[in-house]
């Protein structure tokens, strides 16, 4: 310590107390940033899955959207547009369109659908912090982990000392 410095000014400069007090805020910001990144990845994967399914269910070459009726007293319709077959659609295409249901899509389980689900599953697993996740992970293992997370969360909420055994 130099002669011009007082002991109190030196101790406050060298103490990490300010850093310690700032650490929780920095950790919160980093956690929020990470949480946001995970949420964005999940949202992107979910949107892609939804768009792919929509394109299969209602191909634009066979269908078109018709604005729904606007109820009296409202300026816009609270209802989604109707999806209808395009005028002049060939009979074979119309019959094929009628068979395009979610049930039939999932029964067919095309590769693009499987891959889109795997991408969404991976985004969710990353958000949970499951670095060892792969699409080959058995459903029982996924369910076991989800149950453990749920029980731990319920302990946090209820203030219990230990999680309940399933």
C-alpha positions in Angstrom: 0.0 0.0 0.0 1.3 3.4 -0.9 1.5 6.2 1.7 -1.3 8.2 0.0 -3.8 5.3 0.2 -5.9 4.7 3.2 -6.4 1.1 4.3 -10.2 1.3 3.6 -9.7 2.4 0.0 -7.3 -0.4 -0.7 -9.5 -3.0 0.9 -12.6 -2.0 -1.2 -10.5 -2.0 -4.3 -9.2 -5.5 -3.7 -12.3 -7.1 -2.3 -14.3 -9.1 -4.7 -17.5 -8.2 -2.9 -18.7 -6.0 -5.8 -18.0 -8.9 -8.2 -19.8 -11.3 -5.9 -22.8 -9.0 -5.8 -22.8 -8.6 -9.5 -22.5 -12.3 -10.1 -26.2 -13.2 -9.5 -27.3 -10.6 -12.0 -24.7 -11.8 -14.6 -25.8 -15.4 -14.0 -29.5 -14.4 -14.4 -28.7 -12.6 -17.6 -26.8 -15.6 -19.0 -29.5 -18.0 -17.9 -32.2 -15.8 -19.6 -30.1 -15.6 -22.7 -29.6 -19.4 -22.7 -33.3 -20.0 -22.0 -34.2 -17.6 -24.8 -31.8 -19.4 -27.2 -33.4 -22.8 -26.3 -36.9 -21.4 -26.7 -36.0 -20.0 -30.1 -34.6 -23.3 -31.2 -37.7 -25.1 -30.0 -40.0 -22.6 -31.7 -38.0 -22.8 -35.0 -38.2 -26.7 -35.0 -41.9 -26.6 -34.1 -42.7 -24.1 -36.8 -40.8 -26.2 -39.4 -42.7 -29.3 -38.3 -46.0 -27.4 -38.5 -45.2 -25.9 -41.9 -44.2 -29.3 -43.4 -47.4 -31.0 -42.1 -49.5 -28.1 -43.4 -47.9 -28.4 -46.9 -48.6 -32.1 -47.0 -52.2 -31.8 -45.6 -53.1 -28.8 -47.8 -50.9 -28.7 -50.9 -51.1 -25.2 -52.5 -51.6 -26.7 -55.9 -54.7 -28.5 -54.7 -56.1 -26.0 -52.1 -56.7 -22.3 -51.5 -57.6 -20.2 -48.5 -60.9 -18.4 -48.2 -61.3 -15.7 -45.6 -63.9 -16.5 -43.0 -66.9 -14.4 -42.5 -66.5 -11.3 -40.3 -69.2 -11.3 -37.6 -71.4 -8.2 -37.2 -69.8 -5.6 -35.1 -66.3 -6.8 -35.7 -63.7 -5.5 -38.1 -61.8 -8.7 -38.6 -62.8 -12.4 -38.3 -61.7 -14.2 -35.2 -61.9 -17.4 -37.2 -59.1 -18.9 -39.3 -59.4 -18.9 -43.1 -61.2 -21.9 -44.5 -59.1 -24.2 -46.7 -61.0 -25.4 -49.7 -60.1 -27.4 -52.8 -59.1 -25.2 -55.7 -61.9 -24.7 -58.3 -61.4 -27.0 -61.2 -59.2 -29.5 -59.3 -59.0 -32.9 -61.1 -61.1 -35.7 -59.6 -58.1 -37.8 -58.8 -56.4 -35.0 -57.0 -59.6 -34.2 -55.1 -59.8 -37.9 -53.9 -56.2 -37.8 -52.9 -56.7 -34.6 -51.0 -59.6 -36.1 -49.1 -57.2 -38.9 -47.9 -54.7 -36.4 -46.5 -55.4 -36.4 -42.8 -53.0 -36.3 -39.8 -53.9 -39.9 -39.0 -52.9 -41.0 -42.5 -49.8 -38.9 -42.5 -48.6 -40.4 -39.2 -49.5 -43.9 -40.4 -47.3 -43.3 -43.5 -44.6 -41.7 -41.3 -42.4 -40.4 -44.2 -38.7 -39.7 -43.5 -39.2 -35.9 -43.6 -41.7 -36.2 -40.8 -39.5 -38.4 -38.7 -36.6 -36.0 -39.2 -38.6 -33.0 -38.3 -39.8 -34.6 -35.1 -36.2 -35.7 -34.2 -35.1 -32.1 -34.7 -37.8 -30.8 -32.3 -37.0 -33.6 -29.8 -33.3 -32.6 -29.9 -34.1 -29.0 -29.3 -36.3 -29.9 -26.3 -33.6 -32.3 -25.0 -31.0 -29.5 -25.3 -33.2 -27.2 -23.3 -33.5 -29.8 -20.6 -29.7 -30.1 -20.6 -29.6 -33.7 -21.8 -26.3 -33.7 -23.5 -26.5 -37.5 -24.0 -29.8 -37.4 -25.8 -30.2 -39.2 -29.2 -33.3 -40.2 -31.1 -32.4 -43.8 -30.2 -33.0 -43.1 -26.5 -35.7 -45.4 -25.3 -39.1 -43.8 -24.4 -38.8 -45.3 -20.9 -35.6 -43.4 -20.3 -37.2 -40.1 -21.6 -40.2 -40.7 -19.4 -38.1 -41.6 -16.3 -36.1 -38.3 -16.8 -39.2 -36.2 -17.3 -40.8 -37.7 -14.1 -37.7 -37.0 -12.1 -37.7 -33.4 -13.4 -41.3 -33.0 -12.6 -40.9 -34.4 -9.0 -37.9 -32.1 -8.4 -39.9 -29.2 -9.6 -42.9 -30.1 -7.4 -40.5 -30.1 -4.4 -39.3 -26.6 -5.3 -42.9 -25.4 -5.6 -44.2 -27.1 -2.5 -41.2 -26.5 -0.3 -40.9 -30.1 0.6 -37.5 -31.3 1.7 -37.3 -34.4 -0.6 -39.1 -35.5 -3.7 -41.9 -38.0 -3.4 -41.1 -41.5 -4.7 -43.1 -42.5 -7.8 
